[in-house]
């Protein structure tokens, strides 16, 4: 910025006077010029002194010059300089005008000239140049997919004014950004090129060259000043900063500054956990090595060991000192642990943790504050006062839900455990978030409880749950080759159905939705079988209690394989028709995570000239009327697709009536007769079929299943899921024996294309489907009839790639093993078939769960001697 005082006219007059004097004195030309310069310097000094003292002028005309596209009058008006205004030259008025124009961030250069003065009138000229606008931007050295984020972060949009400050801040931002990600040698160069065309607006093209270089690895992490905790323990405390170790896979050794800064805090926390409350980092430095790695040098001051002294509570009236002490679980004389003390006061990592803050908040004291204060540290013994301000109990005033455009309000509100007028409970808020996520109608990652209008004086708060709906209906359309032919499947699953609107034309968008009901239709067919199924469930029967009603109807027709033609023999079939009704009620004891379920089902098995190894008769029927009762507990949270905590347990018993007690049939006599038959003889084989028809006319059995799984969040994203399963199929009457239906088939992906006989297919990856069945004593090979006992153990480690509503993707690694037997006499739960492998799961609302697993079986199949090796499993629609 310049203030130039034009004295051209005065200089011209002075020049004439000097020239006349020089001619009079007949001076030589060079003396003439020296004399003129001397007089000029003196004159300018005098004039400048006069201007520095400041003179009052009235503004005359103001002109605008320079390279600008703005209107002249606009610039003059914005500057605040107006004709007729009295100003001081030099003075604040012109300085403020220049400052105002500069702050508009529209110009690159601003000058104000006094072109001439006439008495007390001054004429000004404002000379300025517009800042160039950004025309084209090119970014080199960054992947195309990430360039949009850079443009957004740096605001390098077309038309933005390009200033030196913009260039500098952009360069600093990018270098800092990549250095935080471990690229310590990042260099950014920015060039601008003027656009020369007929457009008057100044424009430039910008080229941003980013050279990230390689991520810098950490060669060594060295500590000094530590005697209490070893270097190894301190390195272990650093969660995100690790030195090079080629055997470590999960944590890399690349340096990331943000993780390093956090880990310095973790080192101090480690000392505090061990009683050294005064520990601190004295210095830390990053040393660049010749091999382009770095070494970290960290100096610590450990301080002295402290223990807890007296812990007193002040301000508590709701809970006694003894009760709060039981929650705190810290005694006098314990090694001081500041980190654990804070967790017992308020555990920020667990919303439902067992701590004093949650104890107050779960009982209405939302506005309570609890602060531990060290009141004495004499002789390294720290006395603590836990100062409690309980405040008023808080009550919910208004409770609302936003974001449920498709799901009807009553479906959402019946899951909410916070009601207007109810005493505030943090546990109920956390539980509500879980229940809404478990519905499957909303993106579990996006459910947010908002606390609005808290009023400590009146003890009220408004509660708003923000949800984001996701697709809850699924379509299954697939084809594949299996079982000797092409298999086609069409399935429709509507998980937020509304059956009451089924006859309302306007409700079809594209189907009636919003009442939380589930309706599923499925058709599967090949040359050899056809399966049709329909199911419906209402989770709140009657709308007042969480009692789920469900029903299903299915029909399967299997055709016998003709070995001569390789086709299905449609004249020989095995038909199964089934109908099930069930009720499931949420319990309140032992707690309300328990559900008691009951179901009655009937299956009719019809054989029409269908002779296989399953029965000794080819024409006949069997009836299966059974009652199932189950007790389950599910407190997983929050996302049903990717739970990060909690557990699921279920135990079920399926049983039939003990027909052998009252039907008058002597099964011991039939068994003896059957054992005496020669099944290679046609007549004896026919008689065996008659005996089997009598034995299996009404199926008689009992069946017990158990399954338990846990979810533990090892880190923010990494989740461990152990699983245990057990099943047993028994008979009331040992002479009648175990039925050939309802058996367990272990191995493979756990998916059954069709279930002719009520079988349960158990997943055990790394082996072919349904291959791990007990040995047939007669042949020494794996039986095709399945087992009556099985157990399975599984350990799965999961890591999410993305948990967005559009697609949830996670990778997994697994170790598992299992075995099946036909009797407890042979049963050994630990003589298992083992496997390990990797997989990935993709859940898309429209298609359900998809995935692939690569499993390696470490043991041979039953009847073989060589380990099974690698198997690939495709997962479609399996339970999570």
Protein Blocks (a to p, Z undefined) as FASTA:
>chain_A
ZZdddfklmmmmmmmmmmmmmmmnopafklmmmmmmmmmmmmmmmmmmmmmnopaddddd
dddedjdfbdfklmmmmnopaghiacddddfklmmmmmmmmmnopafbdcdddfbdehja
ccdddddddddddfbdcdehiafklmmmmmmmnopaghiacdfklmmmmmmmmmmmmmmn
opambccdddddddddfbfbdcddddddddebjadddfbdcdehiakbcfklmmmmmmkb
ccddfkbmklccbdcfklmmmmmmmmmmmmmmnopamgccfbdcddddfkopacdddddd
ebjaddddddddehiakbcfklmmmmnopaehiacdfklmmmmmoccklmkbccfklmmm
mnopambccddddfbfghhiacddddddebjadddfbdcdehiamlcfklmmmmpcbdeh
iacdfklmmmmmmmmmmnopacfklgccddehiafknopacdddddddddfbdcdddddd
eehiacdddddddfbbcfklmmgmklmcfbcchjopacdddddddfkbccdddddddfbg
hhlaccdddddddddddddddfknopacfkbccdddddddddddddfbfblkbccddddd
ddddddehiacfkbmcfbdcdddddddddddddfbdfblklccedcdddddddddddfkl
mnopafklmmmmmmmpcfkbmklmmmmmmmmmmmmmpacdddddddddddddfblmlccd
ddddddddddfblmnopafehiaceedjhpafbafkopacdddehiaehklccddfklop
acfkbpabdcdddddddddfbfcfkbccddddddddddddfbfklgcfklccdddddddd
dddfklopadddddddfbdcehiabdebjaddddehiaZZ
